[in-house]
Amino acid sequence: MNFKTNLNGHMTPWTYFKEDNTLTKFLLPIYDVIEQTRHKEQLQWKLTEAWGFRSNFAGYTSEHDHNPAFLSGAIMLTNSSQTLHFPQIGETLECKPGNFAVFSSYLLHRNYRTLEEKPRYGLSFNIHQENKW
């Protein structure tokens, strides 16, 4: 899917990190928050996609959302001056190792073109909701 999605860069297959234990350990506290804030008996959800990305010189991500997912997220793995913008809420996420955002899938987000020569690496994921009935 390199250069075929909203990401003008390289990416793994959509489900490449879906079964990754390190990612699962990272997400477990987020799952706890979901269960505390939602009626657990009425809600089933699961990680459906988790992919890696690399943004090189002049790489960017066009503005998009992740509908119809329930929640989406991005995890930064390397330092970069490129930032993740959420224009609807006026927030920006710095690209530093360990920085992450979990957000409603309908929230628009984007990156502007980077002028850096070194690549930026990260992971993105989608969690989908499924009603039990």
Sequence and secondary structure as in RCSB ss.txt:
>XXXX:A:sequence
MNFKTNLNGHMTPWTYFKEDNTLTKFLLPIYDVIEQTRHKEQLQWKLTEAWGFRSNFAGYTSEHDHNPAFLSGAI
MLTNSSQTLHFPQIGETLECKPGNFAVFSSYLLHRNYRTLEEKPRYGLSFNIHQENKW
>XXXX:A:secstr
 TTTSSEESEE  TTTTTT HHHHHHHHHHHHHHHHHS GGG EEEEEEEEEEEE TT EEEEE  TT SEEEEE
E S EEEEEEETTTTEEEEE TT EEEEETTS EEE     SS EEEEEEEEEEE   
